[in-house]
Amino acid sequence: MKFFVDTADTAEIKSLAASGLLDGVTTNPSLMAKTGKKFQEVLADICSVVPGPVSAEVAATEFDGMMAEARVLRSIAKNIAVKVPLTPDGLRACRRLTDDGAMVNVTLCFSAAQAILAAKAGATFVSPFIGRLDDVGENGMALIADIVTIFRNYDHFRTEVLVASVRNPMHVVEAAKIGAHIATVPPTVLRQLFNHPLTDKGLAAFLADWAKTGQQIA
């Protein structure tokens, strides 16, 4: 499974990228607004740090506006993935951009039917939002299972399942068990994947025993 981080905080991204665990970044207008900076500068900075896909979302809701904004986004860096909403105009833009060689992330997916449309439109990624489904009493992980199963039935589908709206480490683990290609997670959740009390306890015991020897490795 690939890990993307869902943030526009460049300091966080640089820290996580240094770990070697980061495969890409997803952003959205809300995350960009939190930075208080010009979005072009933020995206350029992120793209210079992360060689993998960096999703940047259009703000327009109609086809011509999406295409105009996509041209601006694509000019920032070669690893920009243009993020479009799962609407008729968004899928039309997806098809056009994909045919032109762009990476496209189709976002705000909440059903398997929508995911099929994104794959047929040639999306590089489709982003089902599992946490938001859970919030309204639906089973977000069941949606991931349905999409993965459907995509496996068709060799010509090249769209990767990018699990979004991840709330906790178990979302990541369950999505990996199902076979989702990517999880995009907030920095806090990505760091929580490291945590286990037995790891901390075991390390403390090892260090205590080593200290008793009075030796040094270097």
C-alpha positions in Angstrom: 0.0 0.0 0.0 1.2 3.5 -0.8 0.9 6.3 1.8 -0.1 9.8 0.8 -0.4 12.5 3.5 -3.5 14.7 3.5 -2.2 18.2 4.3 -0.8 21.4 2.9 1.5 22.0 5.8 4.9 22.0 4.2 6.8 21.5 7.5 4.8 18.4 8.2 5.3 17.1 4.6 9.1 17.7 4.8 9.3 15.9 8.1 7.4 12.9 6.8 9.2 12.8 3.5 12.5 12.5 5.3 11.2 9.2 6.8 11.1 7.6 3.4 7.5 6.5 4.0 5.7 9.1 1.9 4.6 8.3 -1.6 2.5 11.4 -2.4 0.4 14.3 -1.0 -3.3 15.2 -1.3 -4.5 18.8 -0.7 -7.9 20.5 -1.1 -9.1 24.1 -0.9 -9.8 23.8 2.8 -6.3 22.6 3.6 -4.8 25.3 1.3 -6.8 28.1 3.1 -5.4 27.0 6.4 -1.8 27.9 5.3 -2.6 31.5 4.7 -0.2 31.5 1.8 -0.5 31.7 -2.0 -1.5 28.3 -3.2 0.8 28.3 -6.2 3.8 28.8 -3.9 2.6 26.1 -1.4 2.2 23.6 -4.2 5.5 24.4 -5.8 7.2 23.9 -2.4 5.4 20.6 -1.8 6.2 19.3 -5.3 9.9 20.1 -4.8 10.0 17.9 -1.7 7.8 15.0 -2.8 8.6 13.3 -6.1 5.3 11.4 -6.1 1.8 12.7 -7.1 0.6 15.9 -5.4 -3.1 16.3 -5.7 -4.3 19.9 -6.3 -8.0 20.6 -6.5 -9.8 22.9 -8.9 -12.3 25.3 -7.5 -14.4 25.7 -10.6 -17.6 23.6 -10.9 -18.1 23.8 -14.7 -16.1 22.2 -17.4 -14.4 25.2 -19.0 -13.4 26.7 -15.6 -12.0 23.3 -14.5 -9.9 23.1 -17.7 -8.6 26.7 -17.3 -7.6 26.0 -13.6 -6.1 22.7 -14.5 -3.8 24.4 -17.0 -2.5 26.6 -14.2 -2.1 23.7 -11.8 -0.3 21.6 -14.3 2.2 24.4 -15.0 3.4 24.4 -11.4 5.1 21.0 -11.5 5.1 17.8 -13.5 4.0 15.7 -10.5 0.7 17.6 -10.0 -2.4 15.4 -10.1 -5.4 17.6 -11.0 -8.2 16.9 -8.5 -11.7 17.2 -9.8 -15.1 16.5 -8.2 -17.2 13.4 -9.1 -19.7 15.4 -11.2 -20.7 15.2 -14.9 -18.4 18.2 -15.6 -15.7 16.8 -13.4 -15.7 13.5 -15.2 -15.7 15.2 -18.6 -12.7 17.2 -17.5 -11.1 14.0 -16.2 -11.4 12.4 -19.6 -10.0 15.4 -21.4 -7.1 15.8 -19.0 -6.3 12.1 -19.0 -6.2 12.1 -22.8 -3.7 15.0 -22.6 -1.4 13.0 -20.3 -2.3 14.5 -16.9 -2.7 12.6 -13.7 -6.3 13.1 -12.4 -7.7 12.4 -8.9 -11.5 12.2 -8.9 -12.6 13.1 -5.4 -15.8 13.1 -3.3 -16.7 9.5 -4.3 -19.4 8.0 -2.1 -20.7 5.0 -4.1 -19.4 2.1 -6.2 -21.4 3.4 -9.1 -19.5 6.7 -9.0 -16.2 4.8 -8.8 -17.1 2.9 -12.0 -17.7 6.2 -13.8 -14.4 7.6 -12.6 -12.6 4.5 -13.9 -14.3 4.7 -17.2 -13.4 8.4 -17.5 -9.8 7.4 -17.1 -9.0 8.7 -13.6 -5.6 8.0 -12.3 -7.1 7.9 -8.8 -10.6 7.7 -7.3 -11.0 8.9 -3.7 -13.8 7.3 -1.7 -14.4 9.1 1.6 -14.8 6.4 4.2 -14.9 8.6 7.4 -17.7 10.8 6.1 -19.8 7.7 5.2 -19.2 6.3 8.7 -20.4 9.7 10.1 -23.8 9.3 8.5 -24.3 5.7 9.5 -23.0 4.0 6.4 -20.1 1.5 6.2 -17.2 3.3 4.5 -15.0 0.2 4.5 -17.7 -1.8 2.7 -17.5 0.7 -0.1 -13.8 0.2 -0.4 -14.3 -3.6 -0.6 -16.9 -3.1 -3.3 -14.8 -0.8 -5.4 -11.7 -3.0 -5.2 -13.7 -6.1 -6.2 -15.2 -4.3 -9.2 -11.9 -2.9 -10.4 -10.3 -6.4 -10.2 -13.0 -7.7 -12.6 -11.8 -5.5 -15.4 -8.2 -5.6 -16.6 -8.6 -2.4 -18.6 -9.4 -0.3 -15.5 -6.2 1.3 -14.4 -7.7 3.6 -11.7 -6.2 3.2 -8.3 -8.3 3.3 -5.2 -7.2 6.1 -3.0 -8.8 5.7 0.5 -9.7 9.2 1.8 -11.3 10.7 4.9 -9.2 8.3 7.1 -9.8 8.8 10.8 -7.6 6.2 12.5 -4.9 3.6 12.0 -7.4 0.8 11.8 -8.9 2.4 8.7 -5.5 2.1 7.1 -5.1 -1.5 8.2 -8.6 -2.6 7.0 -8.1 -0.8 3.7 -4.8 -2.6 3.2 -6.4 -6.0 4.0 -9.0 -5.3 1.3 -6.3 -4.4 -1.2 -6.8 -0.7 -1.7 -3.8 0.8 -3.5 -3.4 4.0 -1.5 -4.4 5.6 1.8 -4.2 9.3 2.2 -4.0 10.2 5.9 -3.6 13.2 8.1 -0.1 13.6 9.6 -1.4 12.6 13.1 -2.8 9.3 11.8 0.3 8.5 9.9 2.4 8.9 13.0 0.0 6.9 15.0 0.9 3.9 12.9 4.2 3.7 14.7 2.7 3.5 18.1 2.4 0.3 20.2 2.9 0.2 24.0 4.9 -3.1 23.8 7.4 -1.5 21.4 8.0 1.3 23.9 8.2 -1.2 26.8 10.6 -3.4 25.0 12.9 -0.6 23.9 13.0 0.7 27.5 14.0 -2.7 28.7 16.7 -3.1 26.1 18.2 0.3 26.8 18.2 -0.4 30.6 20.0 -3.7 30.1 22.6 -2.1 27.8 23.3 0.7 30.2 24.2 -1.8 32.8 27.1 -3.1 30.7 28.7 0.3 30.7 29.7 -0.2 27.0 29.3 2.0 23.9 28.9 1.0 20.3 30.6 4.1 18.9 
